[in-house]
Amino acid sequence: MVRELPVITLRGLNRALLHRQLLLERSERSVTDAVEHLVGMQAQEPQAPYYGLWSRLQDFAPADLGDLLTDAKVVRAPLHRATIHLVTAADHARVEPVLRDLLHRRFGSSQFRGVLTGLDLDKFDAVARELLAERPRTRSELGRCLAEHWSGRNAESLGYAVTYLLPVVQLPPRGVWGRSGQAVWATAEQWLGRVGDDADLTGFVRRYLAAFGPATVKDIQLWSGLTRLRDVVRGMDLRVLRDEQGRELFDVPDGPLPDPDTPAPVRFLPEFDNLLLGHDDRTRVISDEDYRRGIVIGGKPTLLVDGFVHGTWRFSEGLDVQVFRPLTAAQREEVLAEGARLLAFASVRGEVRITT
């Protein structure tokens, strides 16, 4: 007899995700603990993690993260989906080995791949490491220097090859609140003192489920950029559920599943927040109608009301909030109050303005 799997509703998935993403109530976790719990934070927009952590942690201040970046306790590096993510130094050694082959494959399918045709890859690796050992360099500078060794090769493509094929990180001041700078690269070994060797794929998947589950195999693959994970997931000791469409969802056995009617506070999230990029099926946090507005792919900061994307926001002599549907009186007051706190956090003067 086939055992009937428990069904979890859309709101149940929403509340589980918000809880695990520290968005049902602000957490007392430290910055490093939160970043590790989330298995890294999307950081292609350098300031985005600050707003993501402010929405998740109690009493978070920009210096709490900026100092960690400067002290090499956390780092920005190409990881999940070959995009820039913020991880702790310890987690870089755990996560990068799992994603190393992904980064190599992504370069092999990129517009820059032809630059390495016929090249001695061991020599390329050695020369690139030697250049970075001399000093940290921008991608453009790397490309120019490498083109001196391999004349006739496109310098831009050579620079990109380094940042896909070597374990590298971006150095501050880029990513430090209130400061700016070009993306300057060093090897992880130079900046962090080590490079990971052990690719613990099942541990990586388990951590994803603890922070994003319950989830389908496609969800895990979309979030990470990895492929062919079905057999890996099925071989793990996991809780199995179904959603309302009958899809099979996997979860850590002790993953919290809050009551679907648990109140969800208003939250302001940055562009490309983890919440929006963690699943193949994003309807647990944004409707298909709102997804078609292009705000996820387009990278617009989003407003959550009752746990779901309800609008977008931006700073413009204050805070402009555009909502997609009318708010109740209580929701409007909550948006205004949370928006005022956001203005204070960002040290931006002005008022909160809500438009439809």
C-alpha positions in Angstrom: 0.0 0.0 0.0 1.4 3.4 -1.0 1.6 5.8 2.0 -0.3 9.1 1.4 2.0 12.0 1.9 0.9 15.0 4.1 -0.1 18.0 2.1 1.1 21.5 2.9 -0.8 24.5 1.7 0.6 27.6 -0.1 0.2 29.7 3.1 1.9 26.9 5.0 4.8 27.0 2.7 4.9 30.8 3.0 5.0 30.8 6.8 7.6 28.0 6.9 9.8 30.0 4.5 9.4 33.3 6.4 10.2 31.5 9.7 13.3 29.9 8.4 14.4 33.1 6.6 14.1 35.0 10.0 11.3 37.2 8.6 8.5 36.2 10.9 10.2 38.0 13.8 13.6 39.6 14.0 16.2 37.2 15.4 18.8 37.7 18.1 21.4 35.8 16.1 24.7 37.3 15.4 25.5 38.5 11.9 27.8 35.6 11.2 25.3 33.1 12.6 22.5 34.5 10.5 24.6 34.5 7.3 25.6 30.9 7.9 22.1 29.9 8.7 21.0 31.4 5.3 23.8 29.6 3.6 25.0 32.9 2.2 23.2 36.0 1.0 22.9 37.3 -2.5 25.2 40.2 -2.8 25.6 41.3 -6.5 24.2 44.6 -5.3 26.9 45.5 -2.7 24.5 47.1 -0.2 21.7 44.5 -0.4 22.9 42.3 2.5 22.7 45.3 4.8 19.0 45.7 4.2 18.4 42.0 4.2 20.1 41.6 7.6 18.3 44.7 9.0 14.9 43.0 8.1 16.0 39.8 9.9 18.0 40.8 12.9 17.4 42.8 16.1 19.4 45.9 16.6 21.4 45.4 13.4 23.7 48.3 12.5 25.7 48.7 9.2 29.0 48.5 11.0 28.1 45.1 12.3 28.6 43.8 8.8 31.1 46.3 7.4 33.6 45.5 10.2 33.3 41.8 9.5 34.0 42.4 5.8 37.1 44.5 6.5 38.4 41.9 9.0 37.9 39.1 6.5 35.4 37.4 8.8 32.8 37.5 6.0 33.5 37.7 2.3 31.9 38.4 -1.1 32.7 35.7 -3.7 31.2 34.1 -6.9 29.3 31.1 -5.6 25.6 30.0 -5.9 24.5 30.3 -9.6 28.0 31.8 -10.3 26.7 35.1 -8.8 28.3 37.1 -6.0 27.2 35.9 -2.5 28.1 37.0 1.0 29.3 34.1 3.1 31.4 33.8 6.3 35.1 32.9 5.9 34.4 29.5 7.4 31.5 28.9 5.1 33.5 29.8 2.0 35.7 26.8 2.7 32.6 24.6 3.0 30.5 26.0 0.1 33.1 26.8 -2.6 34.2 23.2 -3.0 30.6 22.1 -3.6 30.1 24.8 -6.3 33.6 24.7 -7.9 32.6 22.5 -10.8 29.5 24.6 -11.4 31.6 27.8 -11.8 33.9 26.0 -14.2 30.9 24.7 -16.2 29.3 28.2 -16.3 32.5 29.6 -17.8 32.4 26.8 -20.3 28.9 27.9 -21.5 29.6 31.7 -21.3 30.4 34.1 -24.1 34.0 34.1 -22.9 34.8 30.4 -23.2 36.6 30.5 -26.5 39.5 32.5 -25.1 40.9 29.3 -23.5 40.8 27.1 -26.6 44.2 25.5 -27.1 45.6 27.1 -23.9 47.7 25.1 -21.4 45.2 25.5 -18.5 47.8 24.6 -15.8 50.0 27.4 -17.1 47.0 29.8 -17.2 46.2 28.9 -13.6 49.8 29.4 -12.5 50.2 32.7 -14.2 46.9 34.0 -12.9 47.8 33.0 -9.3 51.2 34.6 -9.7 49.6 37.9 -10.8 47.3 37.8 -7.8 50.1 36.9 -5.4 51.8 40.2 -6.4 48.8 42.2 -5.4 45.0 42.2 -5.6 43.8 43.3 -9.1 40.6 44.3 -10.9 39.3 41.9 -13.6 40.3 44.4 -16.3 43.9 44.6 -14.9 44.1 40.8 -14.8 42.9 40.6 -18.4 45.5 43.1 -19.6 48.3 41.3 -17.8 47.3 37.9 -19.0 47.0 39.2 -22.6 50.7 40.1 -22.4 51.4 36.4 -21.9 48.9 35.3 -24.6 48.9 38.0 -27.2 46.0 37.9 -29.6 43.6 36.6 -26.9 40.8 38.9 -25.7 41.8 40.6 -22.5 38.3 40.9 -21.1 37.6 37.2 -21.6 40.9 36.3 -19.9 40.0 38.4 -16.9 36.6 36.7 -16.6 38.2 33.3 -16.9 40.2 34.0 -13.7 37.1 34.8 -11.7 35.3 31.7 -12.8 38.2 29.2 -12.7 40.1 30.1 -9.5 38.7 30.3 -6.0 38.7 34.1 -5.7 37.0 36.8 -3.5 36.2 40.5 -3.9 38.0 42.7 -1.4 36.8 45.7 0.6 36.1 48.6 0.5 33.6 47.2 -2.1 30.6 46.1 -0.1 31.4 48.1 3.0 28.5 50.5 4.0 29.2 54.1 3.2 32.3 53.3 1.1 32.8 52.5 -2.6 35.4 50.9 -4.7 36.0 48.8 -7.8 35.7 45.0 -7.7 39.2 44.0 -6.7 40.0 40.3 -6.6 42.4 38.1 -4.6 42.6 34.4 -4.2 40.6 32.9 -1.3 43.8 31.5 0.0 45.5 34.9 0.2 42.6 36.8 1.8 41.1 34.0 4.0 44.2 31.9 4.6 42.7 28.7 3.2 40.6 27.1 0.5 38.2 24.3 1.2 38.8 20.8 -0.1 35.8 18.7 1.1 32.7 19.0 -1.1 30.0 17.9 1.3 27.0 18.0 -1.1 24.5 16.3 1.1 25.4 18.7 4.0 24.9 21.6 1.6 21.5 20.3 0.5 20.5 19.8 4.1 21.4 23.3 5.0 19.4 24.7 2.1 16.3 22.8 3.3 16.8 24.1 6.9 16.7 27.6 5.6 14.4 27.4 2.5 12.4 24.1 2.9 10.2 22.3 2.3 11.3 22.3 -1.4 11.3 20.3 -4.6 14.5 19.1 -6.2 14.0 21.8 -8.9 14.0 24.4 -6.1 17.3 23.2 -4.8 18.8 23.2 -8.3 17.5 26.7 -9.1 18.9 28.1 -5.9 22.3 26.6 -6.2 22.8 26.3 -9.9 23.6 22.6 -9.5 22.0 19.9 -11.6 21.2 16.2 -11.3 20.4 16.3 -7.6 17.3 14.0 -7.6 19.2 10.8 -6.6 21.2 12.8 -4.0 18.1 14.1 -2.4 16.3 10.7 -2.5 19.2 9.1 -0.9 19.0 11.4 2.2 16.9 10.8 5.3 14.4 13.6 4.8 10.7 14.3 5.5 8.6 14.2 2.4 5.4 16.2 1.8 3.3 17.3 -1.1 2.1 20.7 -2.1 -1.5 21.4 -3.3 -0.4 20.7 -6.9 0.8 17.2 -5.9 4.5 18.0 -6.2 6.9 16.1 -3.9 8.6 18.4 -1.3 11.6 17.4 0.7 12.5 18.8 4.1 14.8 18.3 7.1 13.0 16.1 9.6 12.9 18.8 12.3 12.1 21.7 10.0 9.6 24.0 11.7 6.2 24.3 10.0 4.3 27.2 11.6 0.6 27.5 11.6 -0.5 29.0 8.2 -2.5 31.7 10.0 0.6 32.9 11.9 0.7 36.7 11.5 3.5 37.9 9.2 4.8 41.4 9.7 5.5 44.0 7.0 9.1 43.7 5.7 11.2 45.7 3.3 13.6 43.5 1.3 16.5 44.5 -0.9 16.8 43.6 -4.6 17.6 40.0 -5.3 16.8 38.9 -1.8 17.3 35.2 -0.9 13.6 34.9 -0.3 12.8 35.6 -4.0 15.7 33.5 -5.5 15.5 30.4 -3.4 12.9 28.4 -5.4 11.9 27.3 -8.9 8.3 27.9 -8.0 8.2 31.3 -6.3 4.4 31.4 -5.7 5.0 30.7 -2.0 6.1 34.4 -1.7 5.1 36.1 -5.0 2.1 35.6 -7.2 2.5 34.7 -10.9 0.9 38.0 -11.7 3.3 40.0 -9.7 6.3 38.0 -10.9 5.4 39.0 -14.4 6.0 42.7 -13.4 9.8 41.9 -13.7 10.7 42.9 -10.2 12.6 39.7 -9.4 14.7 39.5 -12.5 14.9 43.2 -12.8 16.2 43.5 -9.2 13.7 45.9 -7.5 13.5 46.1 -3.7 10.3 44.5 -2.6 7.7 45.0 0.1 6.1 42.1 1.9 2.6 42.4 3.3 1.0 39.4 5.0 4.1 37.4 3.9 3.8 38.0 0.2 5.3 40.5 -2.2 2.8 43.4 -2.3 4.9 46.2 -3.8 8.3 47.8 -4.4 10.2 50.6 -2.8 13.0 53.1 -3.4 14.7 56.0 -1.7 13.9 59.4 -3.3 13.9 62.4 -0.9 12.3 60.0 1.5 10.9 56.5 0.9 8.6 55.9 -2.1 6.5 52.7 -1.7 4.4 51.5 -4.7 1.8 48.9 -3.7 0.2 46.6 -6.3 -3.2 46.4 -4.4 -4.9 48.5 -1.9 -3.9 48.2 1.8 -6.2 47.9 4.7 -6.0 50.7 7.2 -4.0 48.5 9.6 -1.6 47.4 6.8 -1.1 51.0 5.8 -0.1 52.0 9.3 2.3 49.1 9.5 3.9 50.0 6.2 4.3 53.6 7.3 5.8 52.6 10.7 8.3 50.0 9.2 9.2 52.5 6.4 10.0 55.1 9.0 12.3 52.6 10.7 13.9 51.9 7.3 14.6 55.6 6.8 16.2 55.8 10.2 18.4 52.8 9.5 19.6 54.2 6.2 20.0 57.7 7.6 17.8 59.0 4.8 15.7 62.1 5.5 12.1 62.5 4.3 8.7 60.9 4.6 7.2 57.6 3.6 4.9 58.0 0.6 2.6 55.2 -0.5 1.2 55.1 -4.0 -0.6 52.5 -6.1 
